[in-house]
């Protein structure tokens, strides 16, 4: 019995010693150190911007259609082709129109010949009348002969005038036939780019049916609607920023070109057109935003270079008090140059890792370069 007691005492002592040993303090692990550039973020007052979304459009756009019925013989352009003013784009079957023009040309030749003959007879009758008047002064002709010569001269001149009027009428018909013949050629109204081709050879063209669309090349305009509460902040010639979401929010300098002076009675909004400078990145039909100034506000601004994208989420690596990077997900606002407004995720006065790219820096100590 005594031996058994000593056994339990020894076992408890061993366990106690083991428990004390497991509670001994361990050395903390050292965070990995990475060199990187660091940038500061600030809270500052910035212009309050209200975003008005619209669509980029060409300054001039024309949807061309035929003015006469006819079968399409040739379509000389495709989408993306650059064209010059007056360049032929579509040719219609012109057999009927050419026949009408040929008939008008032949008719005008006959009418001109008849007019010339009638005028020649009138001139001869007038010369005869002049000679008879001389004879009348010499009492060499009777009054009856004088009356007959006078009537013949008047009739000849009337016939010449009638043939002249007839020739003018046929010339008008000829001009109409030429105009109709010209309608068989669909031409570009201005220098630009073909943005749509809606017909192919063999199809029937009819008045009002679209054939080709041409947009002017070069600078574009943003067409958007602005609420009546903001319209007082805009004026023609005012410079405002235009951002394009599909270009990662890239901003362009725009100029207010036109403010339609009447509001839509349903939405109480005004149509505003903003001229945007020419850029190979900008294409008609893109969605864009007019950043309209509306007072000032306090905001946190972060360099765009410090923001990384993880899928569709924006994030940064912010340094804590010990210099260790912490991953922060952000909600972003308006972009202004190389700065972006941070709506949530940062409070200002913090330091961020610049150009983090795809590196995983969370939990790593940053050594500032």
HELIX and SHEET records of a PDB file:
HELIX    1   1 UNK A    2  UNK A   22  1                                  21    
HELIX    2   2 UNK A   95  UNK A  137  1                                  43    
HELIX    3   3 UNK A  143  UNK A  182  1                                  40    
HELIX    4   4 UNK A  231  UNK A  233  5                                   3    
HELIX    5   5 UNK A  245  UNK A  247  5                                   3    
HELIX    6   6 UNK A  304  UNK A  306  5                                   3    
SHEET    1   A 2 UNK A  33  UNK A  36  0                                        
SHEET    2   A 2 UNK A 365  UNK A 368  1                                        
SHEET    1   B 2 UNK A  38  UNK A  40  0                                        
SHEET    2   B 2 UNK A 351  UNK A 353 -1                                        
SHEET    1   C10 UNK A 308  UNK A 310  0                                        
SHEET    2   C10 UNK A 313  UNK A 319 -1                                        
SHEET    3   C10 UNK A 325  UNK A 336 -1                                        
SHEET    4   C10 UNK A 339  UNK A 344 -1                                        
SHEET    5   C10 UNK A 287  UNK A 303 -1                                        
SHEET    6   C10 UNK A  42  UNK A  58 -1                                        
SHEET    7   C10 UNK A 220  UNK A 227 -1                                        
SHEET    8   C10 UNK A 269  UNK A 276 -1                                        
SHEET    9   C10 UNK A 250  UNK A 259 -1                                        
SHEET   10   C10 UNK A 239  UNK A 244 -1                                        
SHEET    1   D 4 UNK A  61  UNK A  65  0                                        
SHEET    2   D 4 UNK A 210  UNK A 216 -1                                        
SHEET    3   D 4 UNK A 192  UNK A 197 -1                                        
SHEET    4   D 4 UNK A  82  UNK A  83 -1                                        
SHEET    1   E 4 UNK A 185  UNK A 187  0                                        
SHEET    2   E 4 UNK A  88  UNK A  92 -1                                        
SHEET    3   E 4 UNK A  70  UNK A  75 -1                                        
SHEET    4   E 4 UNK A 204  UNK A 205 -1                                        
END                                                                             
